[in-house]
Amino acid sequence: MRTPLTWLRRNLVVIAGLATLAYMILPNVVVTVFSFNNPSGRFNYAWQEFSLDAWKDPCGVADMCGSLGLSLQIALWSTLAATALGTAIAFALVRYRFRARGAVNSLIFLPMAMPEIVMAASLLALFLNMGIQLGFWTILIAHIMFCLSFVVAAVKARVLSMDPRLEEAARDLYAGPVQTFLRVTLPIAAPGIAAGALLSFALSFDDFIITNFNSGNTVTFPMFVWGSAQRGTPVQINVIGTAMFVIAVLVVFAGQMAGNRRKKAQPK
């Protein structure tokens, strides 16, 4: 006979997974719900009544969309730079043997283990000693630096799992180095590169500590949210957060569907 304890043992992993997923998604649900709120005061922390005013005018708060555009611009450029450099470094660390390879490998992953506030203060001291004016470029350099490690980790894991015999077969069929890379190596490594790029974009767009130290008078979207929280939280912030969450989910689902289609298209 099945008892409740037996059923619990058989479904414990599923229950734990669903509970973890609910715990992770709960803040996004709250943000989404309060994006339709019409608060009576400055702070959007208590539900008052349903309203679509914030969705009709997402840029109704001064300077918010400007800071959002700046964050998207920095995230895009830092993602492109970190992905290009990180992919090259990952292939070099996996495919080639050179002096100080172990030291380089350790230094690449050092930003992942270092507290953000330590890196932020170190970069600030570096920029000030070099006489570089704080602003857009210092933020971009800092974001490329800490995003680089995550791209290398994602791409390196993918490159380590690649079968070198596939590239050897392409060369045996008279494919040149460029053709082998574009038609064999790059498509196989593409999921790791895409994962590193998406992670880099999310980290850059979301960063506050390193950006706050090295921004000067430049205000990104996370800094705008932090400053607004001191005076009052506009509903439009929840609107932007909800939109970003929906876009991220759609991108993940699109990637998953594309991967499933490729698997179905492959000959058995």
Secondary structure, 3 states (H helix, E strand, C coil): CCCHHHHHHHCHHHHHHHHHHHHHHHHHHHHHHHCCECCCCCCCCCCCCECCHHHHCCCCCCCHHHHHHHHHHHHHHHHHHHHHHHHHHHHHHHHCCCCCHHHHHHHHHHHHHCCHHHHHHHHHHHHHHCCCCCCHHHHHHHHHHHHHHHHHHHHHHHHHCCCHHHHHHHHHCCCCHHHHHHHHHHHHHHHHHHHHHHHHHHHHHHCCHHHHHHCCCCCCHHHHHHHHHHHCCCHHHHHHHHHHHHHHHHHHHHHHHHHHHHHHHCCC
